Amino acid sequence: MKCLLKGDRGYDEACEISNARFNYEPRKICYCENASEVSALIKTPELRNAGVRIRSGGHQHEGMCTANGVVLIDLSPINKIEYLSGDRAWIGAGMSLTDVYALLWHRSYIFPGGGCGDVHVGGLTQGGGWGPQGRLYGLTCDSLIGVEMVDANGDIVTAMGNTDKERGLLRALRGGGGGNFGVVTKFCFRLHRWAGEFTNFTLGWSDRKLPPQLLDPFIQQWMKAFPRDADLNLTSFLRLSALDEKGGDRVVIGGRYVGSPEQARARMNALLEGQPGPDTKEDYKPIQRILGAEAAEPSESDLAVLRDALGTLAGYQPGPAIVGAAEAKPPDLSDTCAGVPLRHKISSGFVRRPFDPDLVRFATRFILRESHPTADRRLYLSFHSLGGAMDVKGDDSSYAFRDRDVLLQFQAWWLPRDTGDDPIGIKWVGDFRRAMSVYTDGAFINFVDRDIPLQEYYQGTFDELIAAKQAWDPGDLFKFEMSIPRKR
């Protein structure tokens, strides 16, 4: 196990997380390579005295995967796949989605992960995990069938749902949020075999094609048709952006169709019949079986090709524009999924059923009239299509929003200024979310916002999560600002 202390070479870089607003200094950062090393660390008096945080990839939007003065358990070295019979596999908590997608696609599997390739398996799965194949295969957590976890006593537990206590743990881990009940080092997933091709698509509309009088009916069409479409091979998102004087795409629809580009284009044309066609981009990119020999691991060069093709869903998360002279430019931040720490604030809400068309009118007017985009700040609202397999009800997860069609994500991203915060962007997110609460409720823990009460993320499953906390962490070792409490 490699551990870093303040002053050690590499410590400052090791403190970085995805949201550059937060710059915490843990007492110690320990890179654990297996559950045994995590177990030994949890049993140390130093950890129990200092407190602990757990980091898989550092994508906790409010920075709660780390803190000042704590022992930080970093799981990034646990990054392998162990294949089992019966289309199952153990996947390490520290694996990036890019690597998972590439390695599994090489073996003819689609993994129902998220849209950003630099996100890691640990946090995504425990939060639920929306992704661009969710209507066909469900949330990421819906494919979870077992875990290897180090509990609060330092004991290594393999939970496969064979007892009531194990089933309760798995239910809590399927959507209850990361870092609450123990350190999950590996996840056992049911895999989804697909030997054909799939198609990633991105379509863009400027104000020229979607002036204000056409904008509302266009978005209303997406909200009515896409989440409830009978063709579950299609999962999409819609992004509505505030634009500065340089213009650009007011609306982007992107996503994935598990099938050919021709099938994807035909389905999109049918769903958008009568609406203006895209004018800034229309890209249908096929992802085909480009490697053979399923039993063999891909070479590094082949793996690089797969990573490039599969990593991040095109158009899903645009970053701030690049400003300034060429010699003064920051790193390329055109994609917030590129693994570069960026300052941001996000929030979320689930659209109530039945869908109220006034929601769209309110959202478009807020974007057009109440936003203040600049060359170094992006403000936008993302609509995530739910439905399909994500709407399948059962008693095996703590995700509480199976009956919803659309998940909204409010987003502000900005380039560095004198401080880590951007009061305008942060206020915009909060004001927009609160104003939209007439049409929404709840929130998605993968899109965590510390300004939303914790129980809103879980609603009817909150008491069950408290019971799981009492069962697996009665001493509250795994405690942070928004952890599941031991009691209401």
C-alpha positions as CSV (number, residue, x, y, z in Angstrom):
1,M,0.0,0.0,0.0
2,K,1.4,3.4,-1.0
3,C,0.5,6.3,1.3
4,L,1.3,10.0,0.8
5,L,1.7,12.7,3.5
6,K,1.7,16.4,3.0
7,G,5.1,17.4,1.7
8,D,5.7,14.1,-0.1
9,R,6.3,14.2,-3.8
10,G,3.0,13.9,-5.7
11,Y,0.8,14.8,-2.6
12,D,-0.5,18.0,-4.1
13,E,-1.6,16.3,-7.3
14,A,-3.1,13.4,-5.3
15,C,-5.3,15.9,-3.5
16,E,-7.1,16.9,-6.7
17,I,-10.6,15.9,-7.4
18,S,-13.0,16.5,-10.3
19,N,-14.5,19.7,-8.9
20,A,-11.7,22.2,-8.6
21,R,-13.7,24.4,-6.3
22,F,-12.5,22.2,-3.5
23,N,-8.9,22.0,-2.4
24,Y,-8.8,19.7,0.7
25,E,-5.7,18.4,2.4
26,P,-6.1,14.9,3.9
27,R,-3.9,13.8,6.7
28,K,-2.9,10.8,4.6
29,I,-3.8,9.5,1.1
30,C,-3.5,5.7,0.9
31,Y,-3.8,3.8,-2.4
32,C,-5.2,0.4,-1.6
33,E,-4.7,-2.4,-4.1
34,N,-7.1,-4.9,-2.6
35,A,-9.6,-5.4,0.2
36,S,-7.0,-6.8,2.6
37,E,-5.1,-3.5,2.5
38,V,-8.4,-1.6,3.0
39,S,-9.1,-3.8,6.0
40,A,-5.7,-3.3,7.6
41,L,-6.1,0.5,7.2
42,I,-9.6,0.6,8.7
43,K,-8.3,-1.2,11.8
44,T,-5.6,1.4,12.5
45,P,-6.2,3.8,15.4
46,E,-4.9,6.6,13.2
47,L,-7.9,6.2,10.8
48,R,-10.4,6.0,13.5
49,N,-9.1,9.1,15.2
50,A,-8.7,11.2,12.1
51,G,-11.8,10.0,10.2
52,V,-12.1,8.5,6.8
53,R,-13.2,9.3,3.2
54,I,-13.4,7.0,0.3
55,R,-12.4,7.9,-3.3
56,S,-12.9,5.8,-6.4
57,G,-12.4,8.5,-9.0
58,G,-13.0,11.8,-7.2
59,H,-16.3,12.7,-9.0
60,Q,-18.3,13.6,-6.0
61,H,-19.6,17.0,-7.2
62,E,-19.6,18.6,-3.7
63,G,-16.1,17.3,-2.9
64,M,-17.3,14.9,-0.1
65,C,-15.0,12.1,-1.2
66,T,-12.2,13.9,0.6
67,A,-11.7,16.4,3.5
68,N,-9.1,18.2,5.5
69,G,-7.2,16.0,8.1
70,V,-8.8,12.7,7.2
71,V,-7.3,9.4,6.0
72,L,-8.3,9.2,2.4
73,I,-8.8,5.6,1.0
74,D,-8.1,5.8,-2.7
75,L,-9.4,2.8,-4.6
76,S,-8.0,3.6,-8.0
77,P,-5.5,0.7,-8.0
78,I,-8.4,-1.7,-7.7
79,N,-9.0,-1.6,-11.5
80,K,-9.3,-5.0,-12.9
81,I,-12.1,-7.2,-14.4
82,E,-12.4,-10.8,-13.3
83,Y,-14.7,-12.7,-15.7
84,L,-17.0,-15.4,-14.4
85,S,-19.1,-18.0,-16.1
86,G,-22.7,-17.2,-16.9
87,D,-22.1,-13.6,-18.3
88,R,-21.0,-12.2,-14.9
89,A,-17.8,-10.4,-13.8
90,W,-16.2,-8.7,-10.9
91,I,-15.2,-5.1,-11.6
92,G,-12.9,-3.1,-9.4
93,A,-14.3,0.1,-7.8
94,G,-11.4,2.1,-9.2
95,M,-11.9,1.3,-12.8
96,S,-12.8,4.2,-15.1
97,L,-15.8,3.7,-17.3
98,T,-13.7,4.2,-20.4
99,D,-11.6,1.1,-19.5
100,V,-14.7,-0.9,-18.5
101,Y,-16.5,0.0,-21.8
102,A,-13.4,-0.9,-23.9
103,L,-12.6,-4.2,-22.2
104,L,-16.2,-5.5,-22.1
105,W,-17.0,-4.4,-25.7
106,H,-14.0,-6.4,-26.8
107,R,-15.8,-9.4,-25.4
108,S,-19.2,-8.5,-26.9
109,Y,-20.7,-6.9,-23.9
110,I,-22.4,-3.5,-23.4
111,F,-22.0,-2.1,-19.9
112,P,-24.8,0.2,-18.7
113,G,-22.6,2.9,-17.3
114,G,-22.8,6.7,-17.5
115,G,-22.1,9.2,-20.2
116,C,-18.7,10.4,-18.9
117,G,-15.8,8.0,-19.4
118,D,-13.6,9.5,-16.7
119,V,-16.2,8.6,-14.0
120,H,-15.3,5.5,-12.0
121,V,-17.4,2.4,-11.2
122,G,-17.6,2.8,-7.4
123,G,-19.5,6.1,-7.1
124,L,-21.5,5.7,-10.2
125,T,-23.0,2.3,-9.2
126,Q,-23.8,3.2,-5.6
127,G,-25.6,6.3,-6.7
128,G,-27.7,4.5,-9.3
129,G,-26.0,5.4,-12.5
130,W,-27.9,7.0,-15.4
131,G,-26.4,6.1,-18.8
132,P,-27.0,6.1,-22.5
133,Q,-28.4,2.6,-22.7
134,G,-30.5,2.9,-19.6
135,R,-33.9,2.4,-21.3
136,L,-32.7,-1.0,-22.6
137,Y,-30.6,-2.3,-19.6
138,G,-31.7,-0.1,-16.7
139,L,-29.5,1.9,-14.3
140,T,-26.0,0.7,-13.6
141,C,-27.1,-0.5,-10.2
142,D,-29.8,-2.7,-11.8
143,S,-27.1,-5.0,-13.1
144,L,-25.4,-5.3,-9.7
145,I,-25.6,-8.8,-8.2
146,G,-22.9,-8.8,-5.5
147,V,-20.2,-6.8,-3.8
148,E,-16.9,-7.3,-1.9
149,M,-17.0,-4.8,0.9
150,V,-14.8,-3.9,3.9
151,D,-17.2,-3.1,6.8
152,A,-16.7,-0.7,9.7
153,N,-14.9,-3.4,11.8
154,G,-12.4,-4.0,9.0
155,D,-14.0,-7.4,8.1
156,I,-14.1,-8.3,4.4
157,V,-17.7,-9.2,3.4
158,T,-18.7,-10.9,0.2
159,A,-22.4,-10.2,-0.2
160,M,-24.3,-12.0,-3.0
161,G,-27.8,-11.7,-1.6
162,N,-27.8,-15.1,0.1
163,T,-29.2,-13.9,3.4
164,D,-31.7,-11.2,4.4
165,K,-28.9,-9.0,5.7
166,E,-26.9,-9.3,2.5
167,R,-30.1,-8.6,0.4
168,G,-30.7,-5.5,2.6
169,L,-27.1,-4.3,1.9
170,L,-27.3,-4.8,-1.8
171,R,-30.6,-3.0,-1.9
172,A,-29.0,-0.1,0.0
173,L,-26.0,0.0,-2.3
174,R,-28.2,0.1,-5.4
175,G,-28.9,3.8,-5.3
176,G,-28.2,4.7,-1.7
177,G,-25.0,6.7,-2.5
178,G,-21.4,5.9,-2.1
179,G,-19.4,5.8,1.2
180,N,-22.2,5.1,3.6
181,F,-22.0,1.5,4.7
182,G,-18.5,0.4,4.1
183,V,-15.7,0.4,1.5
184,V,-16.9,-1.4,-1.6
185,T,-13.8,-2.7,-3.3
186,K,-15.3,-4.8,-6.1
187,F,-18.7,-5.1,-7.7
188,C,-20.2,-8.3,-9.3
189,F,-22.3,-7.4,-12.4
190,R,-24.6,-9.3,-14.6
191,L,-23.3,-8.6,-18.1
192,H,-25.3,-7.8,-21.2
193,R,-24.1,-9.5,-24.4
194,W,-24.4,-7.6,-27.7
195,A,-22.5,-8.8,-30.7
196,G,-23.9,-6.2,-33.2
197,E,-23.1,-2.5,-33.4
198,F,-24.5,0.5,-31.6
199,T,-24.7,4.1,-32.7
200,N,-23.8,7.3,-30.7
201,F,-25.5,10.3,-32.1
202,T,-25.4,14.1,-31.6
203,L,-27.8,16.6,-33.3
204,G,-27.7,20.4,-32.8
205,W,-30.0,23.3,-33.3
206,S,-29.2,27.0,-33.3
207,D,-31.6,29.9,-32.6
208,R,-31.9,30.2,-36.4
209,K,-33.7,26.9,-36.6
210,L,-35.3,27.1,-33.2
211,P,-36.4,30.7,-32.5
212,P,-38.4,31.3,-29.3
213,Q,-41.8,30.5,-30.9
214,L,-40.5,27.0,-32.0
215,L,-38.4,26.2,-29.0
216,D,-41.2,25.2,-26.6
217,P,-43.1,22.8,-28.9
218,F,-39.7,21.2,-29.9
219,I,-38.7,20.4,-26.3
220,Q,-42.3,19.4,-25.4
221,Q,-42.1,16.9,-28.3
222,W,-38.9,15.4,-26.8
223,M,-40.4,15.2,-23.3
224,K,-43.6,13.5,-24.6
225,A,-42.1,11.1,-27.1
226,F,-38.6,10.1,-26.2
227,P,-38.9,8.7,-22.6
228,R,-42.0,6.7,-23.4
229,D,-41.0,5.4,-26.8
230,A,-41.6,1.7,-27.3
231,D,-38.2,1.2,-28.9
232,L,-36.0,0.7,-25.9
233,N,-32.9,0.6,-28.0
234,L,-32.9,4.4,-27.8
235,T,-31.8,6.4,-24.8
236,S,-31.2,10.2,-25.2
237,F,-30.6,13.4,-23.5
238,L,-31.6,17.0,-24.5
239,R,-29.5,20.0,-23.5
240,L,-30.9,23.5,-23.4
241,S,-28.1,26.1,-23.1
242,A,-27.8,29.8,-22.3
243,L,-25.7,31.4,-25.1
244,D,-23.4,34.3,-25.1
245,E,-22.9,36.7,-28.0
246,K,-21.0,34.1,-30.0
247,G,-24.1,31.9,-30.3
248,G,-23.8,28.2,-30.9
249,D,-26.2,25.3,-30.2
250,R,-29.3,26.3,-28.3
251,V,-30.5,22.7,-28.2
252,V,-28.5,19.5,-28.5
253,I,-30.1,16.0,-28.5
254,G,-27.6,13.2,-28.1
255,G,-27.6,9.6,-27.0
256,R,-27.2,6.0,-28.1
257,Y,-29.1,3.6,-30.2
258,V,-28.3,-0.1,-29.8
259,G,-28.4,-0.8,-33.5
260,S,-27.1,0.7,-36.8
261,P,-26.8,4.4,-37.8
262,E,-29.6,3.8,-40.3
263,Q,-31.9,2.5,-37.6
264,A,-30.9,5.3,-35.3
265,R,-31.6,8.0,-37.9
266,A,-35.0,6.4,-38.8
267,R,-36.1,6.3,-35.2
268,M,-35.0,10.0,-34.6
269,N,-36.8,11.1,-37.7
270,A,-39.9,9.4,-36.6
271,L,-39.8,10.9,-33.1
272,L,-39.1,14.4,-34.4
273,E,-41.6,14.3,-37.3
274,G,-42.9,17.8,-38.0
275,Q,-40.1,19.5,-36.1
276,P,-37.2,21.6,-37.6
277,G,-34.2,19.5,-38.6
278,P,-30.8,20.1,-37.1
279,D,-28.7,22.8,-38.6
280,T,-25.3,22.8,-36.7
281,K,-24.5,19.1,-36.6
282,E,-26.0,15.7,-37.4
283,D,-23.6,13.0,-36.4
284,Y,-24.4,9.3,-36.3
285,K,-21.3,7.4,-35.3
286,P,-21.4,3.6,-35.5
287,I,-19.4,1.6,-32.9
288,Q,-18.7,-1.7,-34.4
289,R,-17.0,-4.9,-33.4
290,I,-13.5,-3.8,-34.5
291,L,-11.5,-6.5,-32.8
292,G,-11.7,-10.3,-32.9
293,A,-10.6,-13.1,-30.7
294,E,-13.0,-12.6,-27.8
295,A,-11.0,-14.8,-25.4
296,A,-7.8,-12.7,-25.8
297,E,-7.2,-9.4,-24.1
298,P,-6.8,-6.5,-26.5
299,S,-3.3,-5.1,-27.1
300,E,-2.5,-1.7,-25.8
301,S,-2.9,-0.2,-29.3
302,D,-6.2,-1.8,-29.8
303,L,-7.3,-0.8,-26.3
304,A,-6.4,2.8,-27.1
305,V,-8.7,2.6,-30.2
306,L,-11.5,1.3,-28.1
307,R,-11.1,3.9,-25.4
308,D,-11.2,6.6,-28.0
309,A,-14.4,5.2,-29.6
310,L,-16.2,4.3,-26.4
311,G,-15.1,6.6,-23.6
312,T,-17.4,9.6,-23.4
313,L,-20.8,10.1,-25.1
314,A,-20.3,12.9,-27.6
315,G,-21.9,16.2,-26.6
316,Y,-23.0,15.0,-23.2
317,Q,-21.0,17.5,-21.1
318,P,-19.6,20.5,-22.9
319,G,-17.1,22.5,-20.9
320,P,-16.4,26.3,-20.7
321,A,-15.2,28.0,-23.9
322,I,-11.5,28.7,-24.3
323,V,-10.6,32.4,-23.9
324,G,-7.5,34.5,-24.1
325,A,-4.4,34.6,-26.2
326,A,-3.0,31.3,-27.5
327,E,0.0,31.4,-25.1
328,A,-2.3,32.0,-22.1
329,K,-4.9,29.4,-22.8
330,P,-5.7,26.9,-20.1
331,P,-5.8,23.2,-20.9
332,D,-8.5,22.1,-23.4
333,L,-11.7,22.3,-21.4
334,S,-14.1,21.8,-24.2
335,D,-15.3,18.6,-22.5
336,T,-16.1,18.3,-18.8
337,C,-15.6,14.5,-19.0
338,A,-12.0,14.9,-20.1
339,G,-10.5,14.1,-16.7
340,V,-9.4,17.8,-16.1
341,P,-10.5,19.2,-12.7
342,L,-13.1,22.0,-13.4
343,R,-15.0,24.4,-11.1
344,H,-18.7,23.7,-11.3
345,K,-22.0,23.6,-9.4
346,I,-24.8,21.2,-10.4
347,S,-28.2,20.3,-9.1
348,S,-31.1,18.1,-10.1
349,G,-34.8,17.3,-9.9
350,F,-37.2,14.7,-11.2
351,V,-40.1,15.9,-13.4
352,R,-43.5,15.1,-11.8
353,R,-46.1,13.0,-13.5
354,P,-48.2,13.9,-15.4
355,F,-45.9,16.1,-17.3
356,D,-47.0,19.8,-17.2
357,P,-46.2,21.6,-20.5
358,D,-45.8,24.8,-18.5
359,L,-42.5,23.3,-17.3
360,V,-41.0,23.8,-20.7
361,R,-42.2,27.3,-21.1
362,F,-40.8,28.3,-17.8
363,A,-37.5,26.6,-18.4
364,T,-37.0,28.3,-21.8
365,R,-37.8,31.7,-20.5
366,F,-35.5,31.3,-17.6
367,I,-32.7,30.3,-20.0
368,L,-33.4,33.2,-22.3
369,R,-34.0,35.9,-19.8
370,E,-32.5,35.0,-16.5
371,S,-29.1,33.7,-17.6
372,H,-25.8,35.5,-17.8
373,P,-23.4,33.4,-19.9
374,T,-19.9,34.7,-20.7
375,A,-17.0,33.4,-22.7
376,D,-15.6,31.6,-19.6
377,R,-18.9,30.3,-18.1
378,R,-21.4,27.7,-19.4
379,L,-24.9,27.5,-18.0
380,Y,-27.3,24.8,-19.2
381,L,-30.2,22.5,-18.3
382,S,-29.9,18.8,-19.2
383,F,-33.0,16.7,-19.7
384,H,-32.2,12.9,-19.2
385,S,-34.6,10.4,-20.7
386,L,-35.8,7.8,-18.2
387,G,-38.5,5.1,-18.8
388,G,-38.0,1.7,-20.2
389,A,-36.0,-0.6,-18.0
390,M,-35.4,2.3,-15.6
391,D,-39.1,2.2,-14.9
392,V,-39.2,-1.4,-13.9
393,K,-40.4,-1.5,-10.3
394,G,-39.1,-4.0,-7.7
395,D,-37.9,-4.3,-4.1
396,D,-34.2,-4.7,-4.8
397,S,-33.0,-1.1,-5.0
398,S,-33.1,2.1,-3.0
399,Y,-33.5,4.3,-6.1
400,A,-36.9,6.0,-5.4
401,F,-37.9,7.4,-8.8
402,R,-38.9,4.5,-11.0
403,D,-42.2,6.3,-11.9
404,R,-40.5,9.3,-13.5
405,D,-39.9,10.0,-17.2
406,V,-37.4,12.8,-17.1
407,L,-34.5,13.8,-14.8
408,L,-33.3,17.4,-15.0
409,Q,-29.8,18.5,-14.2
410,F,-28.9,22.2,-13.7
411,Q,-25.3,22.9,-14.5
412,A,-22.8,25.8,-14.3
413,W,-19.2,25.4,-15.3
414,W,-16.5,28.1,-15.3
415,L,-12.9,28.7,-15.8
416,P,-10.6,29.8,-13.0
417,R,-10.9,33.2,-11.4
418,D,-9.4,34.6,-8.3
419,T,-11.4,32.3,-6.1
420,G,-12.8,28.8,-6.6
421,D,-16.4,30.0,-6.6
422,D,-18.4,31.8,-9.2
423,P,-21.3,33.5,-7.3
424,I,-23.2,34.2,-10.5
425,G,-23.1,30.5,-11.7
426,I,-23.8,29.1,-8.2
427,K,-26.7,31.5,-7.7
428,W,-28.1,30.6,-11.2
429,V,-28.2,26.9,-10.4
430,G,-29.9,27.4,-7.1
431,D,-32.4,30.0,-8.4
432,F,-33.3,27.8,-11.4
433,R,-33.8,24.7,-9.4
434,R,-35.9,26.4,-6.8
435,A,-38.1,28.0,-9.4
436,M,-38.6,24.7,-11.2
437,S,-39.6,22.9,-8.0
438,V,-43.2,23.7,-9.0
439,Y,-42.8,21.0,-11.6
440,T,-40.2,18.7,-10.0
441,D,-39.4,17.0,-6.7
442,G,-36.7,14.8,-5.4
443,A,-33.1,14.8,-6.6
444,F,-30.5,12.3,-7.9
445,I,-27.6,11.5,-5.6
446,N,-25.2,11.0,-8.5
447,F,-25.8,14.7,-9.2
448,V,-25.4,15.7,-5.6
449,D,-26.1,19.2,-4.3
450,R,-25.5,20.0,-0.7
451,D,-28.3,22.6,-0.7
452,I,-31.0,19.9,-1.1
453,P,-32.1,18.1,2.1
454,L,-30.8,14.6,2.2
455,Q,-34.1,12.9,2.4
456,E,-35.2,14.4,-0.9
457,Y,-32.7,12.1,-2.7
458,Y,-34.3,9.0,-1.3
459,Q,-37.9,9.9,-0.3
460,G,-39.7,6.6,0.5
461,T,-36.5,4.5,0.8
462,F,-34.9,6.8,3.4
463,D,-35.9,4.8,6.4
464,E,-34.6,1.6,4.9
465,L,-31.3,3.2,4.3
466,I,-31.2,4.4,7.9
467,A,-31.8,0.7,8.9
468,A,-29.0,-0.4,6.7
469,K,-26.7,2.2,8.3
470,Q,-27.6,0.8,11.7
471,A,-26.9,-2.7,10.6
472,W,-23.6,-2.2,8.8
473,D,-22.1,1.0,10.4
474,P,-23.6,1.4,13.9
475,G,-20.6,3.5,15.1
476,D,-20.9,5.9,12.2
477,L,-17.3,5.5,11.0
478,F,-18.3,6.3,7.4
479,K,-19.6,9.8,8.2
480,F,-19.5,12.9,6.0
481,E,-21.6,15.9,5.3
482,M,-24.3,14.0,3.4
483,S,-23.9,10.5,4.6
484,I,-26.9,8.4,5.6
485,P,-27.6,9.0,9.3
486,R,-28.2,6.4,12.0
487,K,-31.5,7.9,12.8
488,R,-33.8,10.7,11.5
